[in-house]
């Protein structure tokens, strides 16, 4: 019965995903990036719209599962969804042994290759960079270093990593566990210490899972948005679902490596419009460090907004609100409409 309902739901969502407009695009294929085949999907109802390159989170969590939830975005933007090495269909194609070098520098280099591929494929000079969660580490580096390639940067579930100095999230988790009487979990998290740069992959994963499961809104979002999107994805078979989860486990090795990044040391000067839209109740990537970072940023245009009633995965829990922000604050800037007005 459960599989029958899943089949019916997937069929309904697949119908919703059809794009038939005259100037549309709907394609997905493997492209040779960084020496391996990597999956790139391009969808949009009008090729004259701004082109968005998504840098997904996780690590290893492809955004393809969220396509039905973000279908409305494709009316106003051409969306490029890239499964990084170690994620989604890229992982499925090569397996663990076929992912090559798994480092932040390699992901950054891959992203530049993907950028050049998309620019050539669609004949556009710049892409609108949209990064979420773990992807914001790479996204910020791209935005800092290559304003000639990107029309603007938009971060959501924005990570602001301070090279291990900021311990506020760790302290907040300990307090939440103490209040909930979860002594064993609190002892485990306390034993890890607040310095994330000293954590291994297992500790990084344990911390993230504890944060998610101890915050009611985040846990509800994980169940109703992420898991539900995965289970009913019309783009994933049951085998594809298993591969998706294996990819996330495989890519956990990247988590602790990112904790050594110091965003302020890498730079707060951005020579392109800079936007951050954050869930107001996000406990995984809290809004205050993101707000303070935006305050310190120097950019031609910058903006920060909270998405009310949202935890982590804010753009996917409230895709309509996120789209409103993209249309009212970002699109006019990258199209020149704001200057015209």
C-alpha positions as CSV (number, residue, x, y, z in Angstrom):
1,X,0.0,0.0,0.0
2,X,2.8,2.4,0.9
3,X,4.7,1.7,-2.4
4,X,1.4,2.2,-4.3
5,X,0.8,5.6,-2.7
6,X,4.4,6.5,-3.4
7,X,4.0,5.5,-7.1
8,X,0.9,7.7,-7.4
9,X,2.5,10.6,-5.7
10,X,5.6,10.4,-7.9
11,X,3.5,10.3,-11.0
12,X,1.6,13.4,-9.9
13,X,4.8,15.2,-9.2
14,X,6.4,14.2,-12.5
15,X,3.4,15.7,-14.3
16,X,4.0,18.9,-12.3
17,X,7.6,19.0,-13.4
18,X,6.9,19.1,-17.1
19,X,8.1,22.1,-18.9
20,X,6.6,22.9,-22.3
21,X,7.0,26.7,-22.8
22,X,8.3,27.8,-26.2
23,X,11.7,29.1,-25.0
24,X,12.2,26.5,-22.2
25,X,14.9,24.1,-21.3
26,X,14.8,20.8,-19.5
27,X,17.9,18.7,-19.8
28,X,20.2,16.6,-17.6
29,X,23.4,14.8,-18.4
30,X,26.8,13.8,-17.2
31,X,29.5,16.2,-18.0
32,X,33.2,15.6,-17.6
33,X,34.2,17.8,-14.7
34,X,37.5,17.5,-12.8
35,X,38.3,14.2,-14.5
36,X,35.0,12.4,-13.6
37,X,31.5,12.4,-14.9
38,X,29.3,14.8,-12.9
39,X,25.5,15.2,-13.2
40,X,24.2,18.7,-14.3
41,X,20.5,19.5,-14.7
42,X,19.3,22.7,-16.4
43,X,15.6,23.6,-16.1
44,X,13.6,26.8,-16.8
45,X,10.6,28.1,-18.6
46,X,12.3,30.9,-20.4
47,X,16.0,31.0,-21.4
48,X,15.9,34.8,-21.3
49,X,15.6,34.6,-17.5
50,X,18.7,34.9,-15.2
51,X,20.6,31.7,-14.9
52,X,21.1,30.4,-11.3
53,X,23.8,28.0,-10.4
54,X,23.0,26.1,-7.2
55,X,25.8,25.0,-4.9
56,X,24.1,22.4,-2.7
57,X,24.7,21.4,0.9
58,X,25.1,18.3,2.9
59,X,27.9,17.6,2.2
60,X,26.7,15.1,-0.4
61,X,23.0,16.2,-0.4
62,X,21.9,16.9,-4.0
63,X,19.1,19.4,-4.4
64,X,17.4,17.4,-7.1
65,X,15.0,16.0,-4.5
66,X,13.6,19.5,-4.0
67,X,12.8,20.2,-7.6
68,X,9.0,19.7,-7.1
69,X,9.0,22.1,-4.1
70,X,10.9,24.7,-6.1
71,X,9.1,24.3,-9.4
72,X,7.8,27.9,-9.3
73,X,11.4,29.2,-9.3
74,X,11.8,27.9,-12.8
75,X,9.2,30.4,-14.1
76,X,11.5,33.3,-13.2
77,X,15.0,31.7,-13.4
78,X,16.8,29.1,-15.3
79,X,18.1,26.7,-12.5
80,X,21.3,24.7,-12.9
81,X,21.5,22.0,-10.3
82,X,24.8,20.3,-10.1
83,X,25.4,17.0,-8.1
84,X,28.9,17.6,-6.8
85,X,31.4,14.7,-6.6
86,X,30.3,12.6,-3.7
87,X,26.6,13.5,-4.2
88,X,23.5,12.3,-5.9
89,X,23.8,11.0,-9.4
90,X,27.5,11.8,-9.6
91,X,28.1,9.4,-6.7
92,X,25.8,6.8,-8.2
93,X,27.7,6.8,-11.5
94,X,31.1,6.2,-10.1
95,X,30.6,4.8,-6.6
96,X,33.0,5.6,-3.7
97,X,36.0,4.6,-5.8
98,X,35.1,6.8,-8.7
99,X,34.8,10.1,-6.9
100,X,38.5,11.1,-7.1
101,X,39.9,13.7,-4.8
102,X,37.5,14.7,-2.0
103,X,38.8,18.1,-0.8
104,X,37.3,21.6,-0.6
105,X,39.9,22.8,-3.1
106,X,38.7,20.1,-5.6
107,X,35.1,21.1,-5.1
108,X,36.0,24.7,-5.7
109,X,37.9,23.8,-8.9
110,X,34.9,21.7,-10.0
111,X,32.6,24.6,-9.5
112,X,34.6,26.8,-11.7
113,X,34.6,24.1,-14.4
114,X,30.8,23.8,-14.1
115,X,30.5,27.6,-14.3
116,X,32.4,27.6,-17.6
117,X,30.4,24.7,-19.0
118,X,27.1,26.5,-18.2
119,X,28.2,29.8,-19.5
120,X,29.2,28.2,-22.8
121,X,26.1,26.0,-23.0
122,X,23.7,28.8,-22.4
123,X,25.7,31.6,-23.9
124,X,25.5,33.9,-20.9
125,X,28.4,36.0,-19.4
126,X,27.5,35.6,-15.7
127,X,25.6,33.2,-13.5
128,X,23.6,34.1,-10.3
129,X,25.3,32.1,-7.6
130,X,22.9,30.5,-5.0
131,X,24.5,28.5,-2.2
132,X,22.9,26.7,0.7
133,X,24.3,25.2,3.9
134,X,27.6,23.3,3.4
135,X,27.6,24.7,-0.2
136,X,28.1,28.2,1.2
137,X,31.7,27.5,2.0
138,X,32.5,27.0,-1.6
139,X,30.0,29.6,-2.7
140,X,31.7,32.4,-0.7
141,X,35.0,31.5,-2.2
142,X,33.6,31.7,-5.7
143,X,31.9,35.0,-5.0
144,X,35.1,36.5,-3.5
145,X,37.4,35.5,-6.2
146,X,35.4,35.6,-9.4
147,X,33.0,38.6,-9.6
148,X,33.5,38.5,-13.4
149,X,31.7,35.1,-13.5
150,X,28.8,35.8,-11.2
151,X,26.1,38.5,-11.2
152,X,25.4,38.2,-7.5
153,X,25.8,35.9,-4.5
154,X,22.8,34.6,-2.5
155,X,23.5,32.5,0.6
156,X,20.8,30.6,2.6
157,X,21.4,28.4,5.6
158,X,24.6,30.5,5.4
159,X,27.6,29.0,7.2
160,X,29.9,31.6,8.9
161,X,32.9,29.5,10.0
162,X,35.4,31.2,12.3
163,X,38.3,28.8,12.3
164,X,37.0,27.2,15.5
165,X,36.7,30.4,17.5
166,X,32.9,30.7,17.6
167,X,31.6,28.3,20.2
168,X,28.1,29.8,20.6
169,X,26.3,27.0,18.7
170,X,28.1,24.3,20.8
171,X,27.1,26.1,24.0
172,X,23.5,26.5,22.8
173,X,23.3,22.7,22.1
174,X,24.7,21.8,25.5
175,X,22.1,24.1,27.1
176,X,19.3,22.5,25.1
177,X,20.4,19.0,26.1
178,X,20.7,20.1,29.7
179,X,17.2,21.6,29.7
180,X,15.8,18.4,28.1
181,X,17.4,16.2,30.6
182,X,19.3,14.3,27.9
183,X,22.4,13.6,30.1
184,X,24.1,10.9,28.0
185,X,23.9,13.0,24.8
186,X,25.1,16.1,26.6
187,X,28.1,14.2,28.0
188,X,29.0,13.0,24.5
189,X,28.8,16.5,23.0
190,X,30.7,18.0,25.9
191,X,33.4,15.4,25.6
192,X,33.9,16.4,21.9
193,X,34.9,19.9,23.1
194,X,33.8,23.2,21.5
195,X,36.7,23.4,19.0
196,X,35.3,22.0,15.7
197,X,38.7,22.0,14.0
198,X,39.7,19.1,16.3
199,X,36.7,16.9,15.3
200,X,36.8,13.9,13.1
201,X,34.1,12.9,10.6
202,X,32.2,10.8,13.1
203,X,32.2,13.6,15.7
204,X,31.1,16.2,13.1
205,X,28.2,13.9,12.0
206,X,27.2,13.2,15.6
207,X,27.0,16.9,16.4
208,X,24.9,17.7,13.3
209,X,22.5,14.8,14.0
210,X,22.1,15.9,17.6
211,X,21.4,19.5,16.7
212,X,18.7,18.4,14.2
213,X,17.0,15.9,16.5
214,X,16.9,18.1,19.6
215,X,15.3,21.2,18.0
216,X,11.6,20.6,17.3
217,X,11.3,22.9,14.3
218,X,14.5,21.5,12.6
219,X,13.5,17.9,13.3
220,X,10.0,18.6,11.9
221,X,11.6,20.2,8.8
222,X,13.9,17.2,8.3
223,X,10.9,14.8,8.4
224,X,8.3,16.8,6.5
225,X,10.5,18.5,3.9
226,X,13.8,16.6,3.4
227,X,12.7,13.0,4.0
228,X,9.4,13.5,2.3
229,X,11.0,15.1,-0.7
230,X,13.5,12.2,-0.9
231,X,10.8,9.5,-0.6
232,X,8.4,11.0,-3.2
233,X,11.1,12.3,-5.6
234,X,9.9,11.5,-9.2
235,X,13.6,11.8,-10.2
236,X,14.8,9.0,-7.9
237,X,14.1,5.2,-7.9
238,X,14.3,3.2,-4.7
239,X,17.9,2.3,-5.8
240,X,18.5,6.0,-6.3
241,X,17.3,6.7,-2.8
242,X,19.7,4.2,-1.3
243,X,22.5,5.7,-3.4
244,X,21.5,9.2,-2.3
245,X,21.9,8.2,1.4
246,X,25.2,6.4,0.8
247,X,26.5,9.5,-0.9
248,X,25.8,11.6,2.2
249,X,27.6,9.1,4.4
250,X,30.5,9.0,2.1
251,X,30.8,12.8,1.9
252,X,30.8,13.3,5.7
253,X,34.6,13.3,5.4
254,X,34.3,16.8,4.1
255,X,32.5,18.1,7.1
256,X,35.3,18.5,9.6
257,X,37.6,19.8,6.9
258,X,35.4,22.8,6.4
259,X,35.6,23.7,10.2
260,X,39.1,25.0,9.7
261,X,37.9,27.7,7.3
262,X,38.0,31.3,8.7
263,X,35.5,33.3,6.6
264,X,36.7,36.7,7.9
265,X,40.3,35.9,7.3
266,X,39.4,34.9,3.7
267,X,37.8,38.2,3.2
268,X,34.7,40.4,3.6
269,X,35.2,42.4,0.4
270,X,32.9,41.2,-2.4
271,X,32.9,43.0,-5.8
272,X,29.4,41.8,-6.6
273,X,25.9,42.1,-5.1
274,X,25.7,40.1,-1.9
275,X,22.6,38.7,-0.3
276,X,21.9,36.3,2.7
277,X,18.4,35.0,3.4
278,X,18.3,33.0,6.7
279,X,15.8,31.1,8.7
280,X,15.0,33.1,11.8
281,X,15.0,29.9,14.0
282,X,18.0,28.1,12.4
283,X,20.1,26.4,15.1
284,X,22.4,24.6,12.7
285,X,23.6,27.8,11.0
286,X,22.3,30.5,13.3
287,X,21.2,33.8,11.8
288,X,23.1,36.1,14.1
289,X,26.7,35.2,12.9
290,X,25.3,35.5,9.3
291,X,23.8,38.9,10.1
292,X,27.1,40.1,11.7
293,X,29.1,38.9,8.7
294,X,26.8,40.7,6.2
295,X,27.2,43.9,8.3
296,X,31.0,43.6,7.9
297,X,30.8,42.9,4.1
298,X,31.8,45.5,1.6
299,X,29.8,45.0,-1.6
300,X,28.2,47.2,-4.4
301,X,24.8,46.0,-3.0
302,X,24.2,43.9,0.1
303,X,21.1,42.8,1.9
304,X,20.1,40.4,4.7
305,X,16.6,39.1,5.4
306,X,15.1,36.6,7.9
307,X,12.6,34.0,6.8
308,X,10.1,33.7,9.6
309,X,9.2,30.4,11.1
310,X,12.1,28.7,9.4
311,X,14.9,26.6,10.7
312,X,17.6,25.1,8.5
313,X,16.5,24.3,5.0
314,X,14.6,27.6,5.0
315,X,14.4,27.9,1.2
316,X,12.9,24.5,0.9
317,X,10.5,24.7,3.8
318,X,9.2,28.1,2.5
319,X,10.0,28.1,-1.2
320,X,7.4,30.7,-2.0
321,X,8.8,33.2,0.6
322,X,12.3,32.5,-0.7
323,X,11.1,33.2,-4.2
324,X,9.5,36.4,-3.1
325,X,12.9,37.6,-1.8
326,X,14.7,36.5,-5.0
327,X,12.1,38.4,-7.1
328,X,11.9,41.6,-5.0
329,X,15.5,42.0,-3.9
330,X,17.8,40.0,-6.2
331,X,16.4,39.8,-9.7
332,X,16.0,43.5,-10.1
333,X,19.7,44.0,-9.3
334,X,21.1,41.3,-11.6
335,X,18.8,42.3,-14.5
336,X,19.4,46.1,-14.1
337,X,15.7,46.7,-13.4
338,X,16.6,48.2,-10.0
339,X,19.0,50.8,-11.6
340,X,16.3,51.6,-14.2
341,X,13.8,52.4,-11.6
